[in-house]
Amino acid sequence: MKFAVTITFLLLGMGFFNVEGLQSQENSEEIISSPYIKAIYSMPVSYDPIKMNDGASLIFSELVYEGLLRFTEDYGIQPAIANSWSTSSDGLVLTFKINPKARFHNGEAVTAFDVKESLSRNVSSESLVYKFYDVIKGAKDYFTGKSDSVTGLKVVDDLTIEIQLEKPFPPILYVLAGGTAKVLPAKLVNDMGFFKKPIGSGPFKVQTINDNQIHLAKFSKYHGVEPRIARMVLELLNQEEAMSRAAIGLIHDLSSWPMSGAENVFKTGKDISSIVADTWIIGLNTRVKPFDNLATRRLFQESIDTEKFKNRFFPDAKSAFGYIPPSFPGHETSKLSHEITMTKVPADLVTIYIPEELSRSHEMADFFEDELIEKGWNIRVVTLNWEEMMKAYNEKSLQAFMVSMIVDYPDPEFLLNNFESTNPDNFSGIKDRKIDELILDSRHTQDRIKRQKLQLALAKRVDELSLTVNLFHSRAHYWIHECVEGFKPNLLAVAYTDYRNISLNQDCLKEKGLWNQLQSMK
């Protein structure tokens, strides 16, 4: 890959910062402004939306790509590439009108053909998110190779796309607003090198990607709300290093990590607190002994004092008694009572994996080992970097693992889908006929009350099967630099934070002495 580099300077010990094409920018203030630096716990596992199932990838997706729709901060839907849409009375046909001002980062117009080809990729055999889109008419035949096109995706004209469904699917608009439903340039996306420097139509365009940094710049021809940040850096750091740099003003955004608000870094900067639609769990893999046995899973659940864990590491989080987060059908408000039929702990070695990027990951590892060894378990807790952990997660080789399950869409079905037998993202490996039937019924029930009853039954069934140790529901504390303005968390997930409305006050940086320090390093 070749990059036209016009400015190179050392960014306060963070390595060389390469900026592409800044001499061509008309606004000289943007050229000399300091970049907004957001620390991330992992580089994206994939830059391809159809293969995204981790937070870092979705953060990138929301910044660089654009879909037909976007989420608002409070579970709502707003225009993105589509400036209007309608649904037929039977719920089977959705028609979207594309904003004629929408452009890809290479300057070419976004068309209905680009939408058709992009959504076709979502139901291709390469897709890891097929289950979110399989309700589109003809999706199954395309996925299995029986058809060379998706019959339910119709180009009406250059700026009109029609999506036909096999059956009514109430949450389809949520799917189309999510991080995997992005529109890519149809002429370029199949090129071998496309995802080395991706082109989207989102508010920020890619300048460079290296092993630990992603450099972005405001897209001057963006059709939507104009971003207020001129330049942005996503910087790969572990949490301890990120907090150390943030404490002296070299990082502007630590929102990628779960934090309690008690960390020393909060002595400076802003503490923006928000509820989060998530559940931190220890996922249990039923493909691997001893968790192929329900009685063992229940005994393992009972052996971990989740309230003690929450109080030690995330004291203002909400207790988790079930898998579903607060404010969603199926959320449990009191401890579930399961019959424990096994009293003797199995001799099998149990290995729990924890992301090492968490600031107290080693303390957490010690906690789980102490708790479980005391109760007779043959336990080992391993801290693993996120990239390796996600690779093993996707390979379904982890026996037990600590992760946050986030509601990427404002509907519990998208968390419960994880347990469908045919879902490639079924981390538990469970194959349960009742779960499959409930998911199918819920997916195609338009009546809201009936659908909620199905979701309640589905959540109850998942909890009955003891597929997760539910640790807590986050009360997020986002550390933001005091010179950052306009940061507003999204109730769904941090990946959906709208960075178009966020700015870095350069006058504030000058007052703190940081702006001059940055400029002197040019």
Helices and strands as residue ranges (DSSP letters): E 5-10, E 16-20, G 22-24, H 28-32, E 36-40, G 49-51, H 55-64, E 69-71, E 77-79, E 82-87, E 93-98, H 112-122, H 130-133, H 139-144, E 153-157, E 160-164, H 172-177, G 194-196, E 204-209, E 213-218, E 231-236, H 239-247, G 264-267, E 270-275, E 278-284, H 294-303, H 306-313, E 318-319, E 349-355, H 361-374, E 378-384, H 386-395, E 400-406, H 413-416, G 417-419, H 433-443, H 448-464, E 468-473, E 475-480, E 484-485, G 494-496, G 499-501, E 503-504, H 506-512, H 514-520
